[in-house]
Amino acid sequence: MAGGGRQPGAGRPKGALSKVTAKAKQAAMETGLLPHEWLLKVSRGDGITHKRWVVKYDGKGKEVSRELVEEEIYADFSTRLDAAKAASPFYAPKLAVQTVSMVGNSDAVAATLKDIAEKLPV
């Protein structure tokens, strides 16, 4: 009987998707929009198809009919702004600061770094 700890060959293989991730990806592919695409659509002010049940009752409170209705919903400005904030990391990731240190006095390295820096947008 094996004890606790690491076991050779145990666990999910590297790069393999978990069952939950695979199901979520499949569901997103069936709907046609991935979450970041949906957020971008909301932030642009496009209509979002929304399904809801409309239930009608008689005078005694008994359900008479039930109908599934599709309607276009348009987000207000504050919701659009929040969607843009949530979608922005997918489209414009934050840039990291890079520090370069040189050992010695190499004019060629300094010239190359200067050329690269001049090509960067300000």
WOZIFEN-V223653 format. One record per run of one state. SS is the DSSP state (@ for helix, = for strand, . for the rest). FROM is the first residue (numbers start at 1). TO is the last residue. If there is no record, write none. Layout:
ss=<SS	SS>
from=<FROM	FROM>
to=<TO	TO>
//
This chain:
ss=<.	@	.	@	.	=	.	=	.	@	.	@	.>
from=<1	19	32	35	44	48	58	63	74	77	92	107	120>
to=<18	31	34	43	47	57	62	73	76	91	106	119	122>
//
